[in-house]
Amino acid sequence: MTPLPRFIMFDLDGTLVDTAAEIAEAVNRTLREEGLPALPVQQVRDWIGKGTAWLFGNALQAATGDANIRSSARYACLYPRFLQHYADVTGCMSQPYPGVKNALLGLHQSGCRLGVVTNKERSLTLRLLDCHGLTQTFEVLVAGGDTPQGKPSPQPLQLALEKAGVSAGESLFVGDSSNDVQASRNAGVAVWAFNHGYNHGESIASSGPDAVLDSFAELMARLGVTPAQAATL
Protein backbone atom coordinates (compact mmCIF):
# COMPACT_ATOMS: atom_id res chain seq x y z
CA MET A 1 0.00 0.00 0.00
CA THR A 2 1.26 3.48 -0.91
CA PRO A 3 0.89 6.35 1.59
CA LEU A 4 -1.79 8.78 0.43
CA PRO A 5 -0.14 11.74 -1.33
CA ARG A 6 -1.16 15.26 -0.34
CA PHE A 7 -1.91 16.10 -3.97
CA ILE A 8 -2.91 13.86 -6.87
CA MET A 9 -2.98 15.21 -10.42
CA PHE A 10 -4.90 13.43 -13.19
CA ASP A 11 -4.66 13.60 -16.94
CA LEU A 12 -8.10 13.90 -18.58
CA ASP A 13 -8.55 12.18 -21.97
CA GLY A 14 -7.88 8.48 -21.69
CA THR A 15 -7.42 8.71 -17.92
CA LEU A 16 -10.65 10.06 -16.45
CA VAL A 17 -12.86 10.08 -19.55
CA ASP A 18 -12.97 8.01 -22.75
CA THR A 19 -13.31 10.76 -25.37
CA ALA A 20 -12.06 9.06 -28.53
CA ALA A 21 -15.46 8.72 -30.21
CA GLU A 22 -16.42 12.38 -29.89
CA ILE A 23 -12.99 13.64 -30.91
CA ALA A 24 -13.14 11.45 -34.02
CA GLU A 25 -16.66 12.73 -34.71
CA ALA A 26 -15.46 16.34 -34.57
CA VAL A 27 -12.54 15.53 -36.87
CA ASN A 28 -14.75 13.75 -39.38
CA ARG A 29 -17.43 16.44 -39.44
CA THR A 30 -14.72 18.91 -40.41
CA LEU A 31 -13.22 16.61 -43.04
CA ARG A 32 -16.60 15.80 -44.59
CA GLU A 33 -17.38 19.50 -44.96
CA GLU A 34 -14.22 19.74 -47.07
CA GLY A 35 -15.11 16.69 -49.15
CA LEU A 36 -12.30 14.73 -47.52
CA PRO A 37 -12.50 11.10 -46.41
CA ALA A 38 -13.46 10.32 -42.82
CA LEU A 39 -10.92 8.60 -40.61
CA PRO A 40 -11.40 5.54 -38.38
CA VAL A 41 -11.90 6.20 -34.68
CA GLN A 42 -8.88 4.02 -33.84
CA GLN A 43 -6.62 6.14 -36.03
CA VAL A 44 -7.77 9.34 -34.34
CA ARG A 45 -7.50 7.65 -30.94
CA ASP A 46 -3.77 7.08 -31.46
CA TRP A 47 -3.22 10.84 -31.87
CA ILE A 48 -4.87 11.87 -28.61
CA GLY A 49 -2.67 13.27 -25.87
CA LYS A 50 -0.60 16.06 -27.38
CA GLY A 51 -3.33 18.67 -27.73
CA THR A 52 -6.03 19.31 -30.30
CA ALA A 53 -3.85 21.36 -32.67
CA TRP A 54 -1.38 18.49 -33.06
CA LEU A 55 -4.19 15.94 -33.39
CA PHE A 56 -6.06 17.89 -36.04
CA GLY A 57 -2.85 18.51 -37.95
CA ASN A 58 -2.24 14.77 -38.09
CA ALA A 59 -5.81 14.12 -39.19
CA LEU A 60 -5.69 16.73 -41.96
CA GLN A 61 -2.34 15.43 -43.16
CA ALA A 62 -3.69 11.87 -43.26
CA ALA A 63 -6.81 12.95 -45.17
CA THR A 64 -5.00 15.16 -47.71
CA GLY A 65 -1.61 13.50 -47.99
CA ASP A 66 0.01 16.92 -47.60
CA ALA A 67 2.97 16.73 -45.21
CA ASN A 68 3.10 20.54 -45.00
CA ILE A 69 -0.58 21.06 -44.22
CA ARG A 70 0.04 22.48 -40.74
CA SER A 71 1.65 25.60 -42.20
CA SER A 72 -1.07 26.15 -44.80
CA ALA A 73 -3.96 28.59 -45.01
CA ARG A 74 -6.26 25.58 -45.28
CA TYR A 75 -5.24 24.35 -41.86
CA ALA A 76 -5.60 27.85 -40.39
CA CYS A 77 -9.15 28.01 -41.78
CA LEU A 78 -10.22 24.50 -40.75
CA TYR A 79 -8.78 24.30 -37.26
CA PRO A 80 -11.29 26.79 -35.75
CA ARG A 81 -14.10 24.88 -37.46
CA PHE A 82 -12.83 21.67 -35.89
CA LEU A 83 -12.80 23.33 -32.46
CA GLN A 84 -16.40 24.41 -32.93
CA HIS A 85 -17.46 20.91 -33.92
CA TYR A 86 -15.55 19.58 -30.95
CA ALA A 87 -17.33 21.99 -28.61
CA ASP A 88 -20.66 20.89 -30.11
CA VAL A 89 -20.06 17.19 -29.42
CA THR A 90 -18.11 17.42 -26.15
CA GLY A 91 -19.83 15.34 -23.50
CA CYS A 92 -22.24 13.77 -25.99
CA MET A 93 -20.25 10.69 -27.03
CA SER A 94 -17.79 10.31 -24.14
CA GLN A 95 -18.00 8.44 -20.86
CA PRO A 96 -16.05 8.57 -17.59
CA TYR A 97 -14.22 5.32 -16.99
CA PRO A 98 -15.90 2.94 -14.51
CA GLY A 99 -15.49 4.01 -10.90
CA VAL A 100 -14.20 7.52 -11.63
CA LYS A 101 -16.77 9.50 -9.66
CA ASN A 102 -16.70 7.32 -6.57
CA ALA A 103 -12.89 7.25 -6.63
CA LEU A 104 -12.56 11.03 -6.87
CA LEU A 105 -15.07 11.60 -4.12
CA GLY A 106 -13.40 8.99 -1.93
CA LEU A 107 -10.01 10.65 -2.37
CA HIS A 108 -11.52 14.06 -1.67
CA GLN A 109 -13.22 12.82 1.50
CA SER A 110 -9.94 11.27 2.63
CA GLY A 111 -8.32 14.70 2.58
CA CYS A 112 -6.38 14.34 -0.65
CA ARG A 113 -6.30 17.44 -2.82
CA LEU A 114 -6.95 16.85 -6.52
CA GLY A 115 -6.02 18.49 -9.81
CA VAL A 116 -6.32 18.01 -13.57
CA VAL A 117 -3.32 18.54 -15.85
CA THR A 118 -4.16 18.17 -19.54
CA ASN A 119 -3.00 19.32 -22.96
CA LYS A 120 -6.63 19.88 -23.98
CA GLU A 121 -7.63 23.52 -24.45
CA ARG A 122 -9.14 25.09 -21.35
CA SER A 123 -12.61 25.80 -22.76
CA LEU A 124 -13.01 22.21 -23.95
CA THR A 125 -11.60 20.87 -20.68
CA LEU A 126 -14.11 22.84 -18.62
CA ARG A 127 -16.96 21.79 -20.88
CA LEU A 128 -16.01 18.11 -20.63
CA LEU A 129 -15.65 18.17 -16.85
CA ASP A 130 -18.96 19.98 -16.47
CA CYS A 131 -20.79 17.63 -18.84
CA HIS A 132 -19.79 14.63 -16.76
CA GLY A 133 -20.14 16.24 -13.34
CA LEU A 134 -16.45 15.95 -12.54
CA THR A 135 -15.65 19.56 -11.72
CA GLN A 136 -16.37 19.91 -8.03
CA THR A 137 -13.58 17.84 -6.50
CA PHE A 138 -10.75 19.49 -8.47
CA GLU A 139 -9.18 22.55 -6.91
CA VAL A 140 -6.40 22.91 -9.52
CA LEU A 141 -6.69 22.89 -13.30
CA VAL A 142 -3.83 23.31 -15.78
CA ALA A 143 -4.95 23.07 -19.41
CA GLY A 144 -3.41 23.43 -22.84
CA GLY A 145 -2.04 26.92 -23.35
CA ASP A 146 -1.61 27.66 -19.64
CA THR A 147 2.15 27.10 -19.96
CA PRO A 148 4.52 27.83 -22.86
CA GLN A 149 4.94 24.09 -23.42
CA GLY A 150 2.53 21.25 -22.78
CA LYS A 151 3.30 17.73 -21.63
CA PRO A 152 5.80 16.02 -22.00
CA SER A 153 7.40 19.23 -20.76
CA PRO A 154 7.34 19.40 -16.95
CA GLN A 155 5.89 22.94 -17.09
CA PRO A 156 2.19 21.99 -16.70
CA LEU A 157 2.90 19.78 -13.68
CA GLN A 158 5.18 22.39 -12.17
CA LEU A 159 2.46 25.01 -12.52
CA ALA A 160 -0.08 22.69 -10.87
CA LEU A 161 2.32 22.08 -7.97
CA GLU A 162 2.81 25.84 -7.63
CA LYS A 163 -0.93 26.45 -7.60
CA ALA A 164 -1.45 23.77 -4.96
CA GLY A 165 1.50 24.94 -2.88
CA VAL A 166 2.94 21.44 -2.57
CA SER A 167 6.25 19.82 -3.47
CA ALA A 168 6.87 17.21 -6.14
CA GLY A 169 7.69 14.65 -3.45
CA GLU A 170 4.27 15.08 -1.85
CA SER A 171 2.43 14.46 -5.12
CA LEU A 172 1.39 11.81 -7.61
CA PHE A 173 0.45 12.12 -11.26
CA VAL A 174 -1.98 9.62 -12.80
CA GLY A 175 -2.12 9.43 -16.58
CA ASP A 176 -2.28 7.04 -19.50
CA SER A 177 0.46 7.93 -21.99
CA SER A 178 4.19 8.22 -22.50
CA ASN A 179 3.73 12.01 -22.48
CA ASP A 180 2.35 11.75 -18.94
CA VAL A 181 5.22 9.53 -17.79
CA GLN A 182 7.87 11.75 -19.34
CA ALA A 183 6.32 14.95 -17.96
CA SER A 184 6.22 13.42 -14.49
CA ARG A 185 9.81 12.24 -14.67
CA ASN A 186 10.89 15.70 -15.83
CA ALA A 187 9.02 17.28 -12.91
CA GLY A 188 10.28 14.79 -10.32
CA VAL A 189 6.77 13.49 -9.58
CA ALA A 190 5.82 9.84 -9.08
CA VAL A 191 3.60 8.59 -11.90
CA TRP A 192 1.05 5.82 -12.26
CA ALA A 193 -0.62 5.04 -15.57
CA PHE A 194 -3.79 3.31 -16.70
CA ASN A 195 -3.62 0.78 -19.47
CA HIS A 196 -7.14 1.69 -20.69
CA GLY A 197 -6.07 4.97 -22.26
CA TYR A 198 -4.43 6.46 -25.33
CA ASN A 199 -0.72 5.77 -25.66
CA HIS A 200 -0.33 6.15 -29.42
CA GLY A 201 -0.94 2.45 -29.97
CA GLU A 202 1.81 1.31 -27.59
CA SER A 203 1.61 -0.55 -24.28
CA ILE A 204 1.85 1.92 -21.41
CA ALA A 205 4.12 -0.50 -19.53
CA SER A 206 6.85 0.19 -22.11
CA SER A 207 6.93 3.83 -20.94
CA GLY A 208 8.06 2.78 -17.46
CA PRO A 209 5.55 4.34 -15.03
CA ASP A 210 5.95 3.56 -11.35
CA ALA A 211 2.76 1.48 -11.52
CA VAL A 212 0.43 0.27 -14.26
CA LEU A 213 -3.25 0.33 -13.29
CA ASP A 214 -6.11 -1.78 -14.63
CA SER A 215 -8.92 0.20 -13.00
CA PHE A 216 -9.90 2.90 -10.55
CA ALA A 217 -10.62 0.15 -8.05
CA GLU A 218 -6.94 -0.83 -8.23
CA LEU A 219 -5.91 2.81 -7.84
CA MET A 220 -7.94 3.11 -4.65
CA ALA A 221 -6.69 -0.21 -3.30
CA ARG A 222 -3.07 0.81 -3.80
CA LEU A 223 -3.76 4.05 -1.92
CA GLY A 224 -5.74 2.33 0.83
CA VAL A 225 -8.79 4.52 0.25
CA THR A 226 -12.37 3.28 0.11
CA PRO A 227 -14.29 4.65 -2.88
CA ALA A 228 -17.28 6.77 -1.87
CA GLN A 229 -20.62 5.08 -2.44
CA ALA A 230 -23.40 6.69 -4.51
CA ALA A 231 -21.15 9.59 -5.48
CA THR A 232 -22.99 12.86 -5.95
CA LEU A 233 -20.36 14.88 -7.78
C-alpha positions in Angstrom: 0.0 0.0 0.0 1.3 3.5 -0.9 0.9 6.4 1.6 -1.8 8.8 0.4 -0.1 11.7 -1.3 -1.2 15.3 -0.3 -1.9 16.1 -4.0 -2.9 13.9 -6.9 -3.0 15.2 -10.4 -4.9 13.4 -13.2 -4.7 13.6 -16.9 -8.1 13.9 -18.6 -8.6 12.2 -22.0 -7.9 8.5 -21.7 -7.4 8.7 -17.9 -10.6 10.1 -16.5 -12.9 10.1 -19.6 -13.0 8.0 -22.7 -13.3 10.8 -25.4 -12.1 9.1 -28.5 -15.5 8.7 -30.2 -16.4 12.4 -29.9 -13.0 13.6 -30.9 -13.1 11.5 -34.0 -16.7 12.7 -34.7 -15.5 16.3 -34.6 -12.5 15.5 -36.9 -14.7 13.7 -39.4 -17.4 16.4 -39.4 -14.7 18.9 -40.4 -13.2 16.6 -43.0 -16.6 15.8 -44.6 -17.4 19.5 -45.0 -14.2 19.7 -47.1 -15.1 16.7 -49.2 -12.3 14.7 -47.5 -12.5 11.1 -46.4 -13.5 10.3 -42.8 -10.9 8.6 -40.6 -11.4 5.5 -38.4 -11.9 6.2 -34.7 -8.9 4.0 -33.8 -6.6 6.1 -36.0 -7.8 9.3 -34.3 -7.5 7.6 -30.9 -3.8 7.1 -31.5 -3.2 10.8 -31.9 -4.9 11.9 -28.6 -2.7 13.3 -25.9 -0.6 16.1 -27.4 -3.3 18.7 -27.7 -6.0 19.3 -30.3 -3.8 21.4 -32.7 -1.4 18.5 -33.1 -4.2 15.9 -33.4 -6.1 17.9 -36.0 -2.9 18.5 -38.0 -2.2 14.8 -38.1 -5.8 14.1 -39.2 -5.7 16.7 -42.0 -2.3 15.4 -43.2 -3.7 11.9 -43.3 -6.8 13.0 -45.2 -5.0 15.2 -47.7 -1.6 13.5 -48.0 0.0 16.9 -47.6 3.0 16.7 -45.2 3.1 20.5 -45.0 -0.6 21.1 -44.2 0.0 22.5 -40.7 1.6 25.6 -42.2 -1.1 26.1 -44.8 -4.0 28.6 -45.0 -6.3 25.6 -45.3 -5.2 24.3 -41.9 -5.6 27.9 -40.4 -9.1 28.0 -41.8 -10.2 24.5 -40.7 -8.8 24.3 -37.3 -11.3 26.8 -35.8 -14.1 24.9 -37.5 -12.8 21.7 -35.9 -12.8 23.3 -32.5 -16.4 24.4 -32.9 -17.5 20.9 -33.9 -15.6 19.6 -30.9 -17.3 22.0 -28.6 -20.7 20.9 -30.1 -20.1 17.2 -29.4 -18.1 17.4 -26.2 -19.8 15.3 -23.5 -22.2 13.8 -26.0 -20.3 10.7 -27.0 -17.8 10.3 -24.1 -18.0 8.4 -20.9 -16.1 8.6 -17.6 -14.2 5.3 -17.0 -15.9 2.9 -14.5 -15.5 4.0 -10.9 -14.2 7.5 -11.6 -16.8 9.5 -9.7 -16.7 7.3 -6.6 -12.9 7.3 -6.6 -12.6 11.0 -6.9 -15.1 11.6 -4.1 -13.4 9.0 -1.9 -10.0 10.7 -2.4 -11.5 14.1 -1.7 -13.2 12.8 1.5 -9.9 11.3 2.6 -8.3 14.7 2.6 -6.4 14.3 -0.7 -6.3 17.4 -2.8 -6.9 16.9 -6.5 -6.0 18.5 -9.8 -6.3 18.0 -13.6 -3.3 18.5 -15.9 -4.2 18.2 -19.5 -3.0 19.3 -23.0 -6.6 19.9 -24.0 -7.6 23.5 -24.5 -9.1 25.1 -21.3 -12.6 25.8 -22.8 -13.0 22.2 -23.9 -11.6 20.9 -20.7 -14.1 22.8 -18.6 -17.0 21.8 -20.9 -16.0 18.1 -20.6 -15.6 18.2 -16.9 -19.0 20.0 -16.5 -20.8 17.6 -18.8 -19.8 14.6 -16.8 -20.1 16.2 -13.3 -16.4 15.9 -12.5 -15.6 19.6 -11.7 -16.4 19.9 -8.0 -13.6 17.8 -6.5 -10.8 19.5 -8.5 -9.2 22.6 -6.9 -6.4 22.9 -9.5 -6.7 22.9 -13.3 -3.8 23.3 -15.8 -5.0 23.1 -19.4 -3.4 23.4 -22.8 -2.0 26.9 -23.4 -1.6 27.7 -19.6 2.1 27.1 -20.0 4.5 27.8 -22.9 4.9 24.1 -23.4 2.5 21.2 -22.8 3.3 17.7 -21.6 5.8 16.0 -22.0 7.4 19.2 -20.8 7.3 19.4 -17.0 5.9 22.9 -17.1 2.2 22.0 -16.7 2.9 19.8 -13.7 5.2 22.4 -12.2 2.5 25.0 -12.5 -0.1 22.7 -10.9 2.3 22.1 -8.0 2.8 25.8 -7.6 -0.9 26.5 -7.6 -1.5 23.8 -5.0 1.5 24.9 -2.9 2.9 21.4 -2.6 6.3 19.8 -3.5 6.9 17.2 -6.1 7.7 14.7 -3.5 4.3 15.1 -1.9 2.4 14.5 -5.1 1.4 11.8 -7.6 0.4 12.1 -11.3 -2.0 9.6 -12.8 -2.1 9.4 -16.6 -2.3 7.0 -19.5 0.5 7.9 -22.0 4.2 8.2 -22.5 3.7 12.0 -22.5 2.3 11.8 -18.9 5.2 9.5 -17.8 7.9 11.8 -19.3 6.3 14.9 -18.0 6.2 13.4 -14.5 9.8 12.2 -14.7 10.9 15.7 -15.8 9.0 17.3 -12.9 10.3 14.8 -10.3 6.8 13.5 -9.6 5.8 9.8 -9.1 3.6 8.6 -11.9 1.0 5.8 -12.3 -0.6 5.0 -15.6 -3.8 3.3 -16.7 -3.6 0.8 -19.5 -7.1 1.7 -20.7 -6.1 5.0 -22.3 -4.4 6.5 -25.3 -0.7 5.8 -25.7 -0.3 6.2 -29.4 -0.9 2.5 -30.0 1.8 1.3 -27.6 1.6 -0.6 -24.3 1.9 1.9 -21.4 4.1 -0.5 -19.5 6.8 0.2 -22.1 6.9 3.8 -20.9 8.1 2.8 -17.5 5.6 4.3 -15.0 5.9 3.6 -11.4 2.8 1.5 -11.5 0.4 0.3 -14.3 -3.2 0.3 -13.3 -6.1 -1.8 -14.6 -8.9 0.2 -13.0 -9.9 2.9 -10.5 -10.6 0.1 -8.1 -6.9 -0.8 -8.2 -5.9 2.8 -7.8 -7.9 3.1 -4.7 -6.7 -0.2 -3.3 -3.1 0.8 -3.8 -3.8 4.0 -1.9 -5.7 2.3 0.8 -8.8 4.5 0.2 -12.4 3.3 0.1 -14.3 4.6 -2.9 -17.3 6.8 -1.9 -20.6 5.1 -2.4 -23.4 6.7 -4.5 -21.2 9.6 -5.5 -23.0 12.9 -5.9 -20.4 14.9 -7.8 
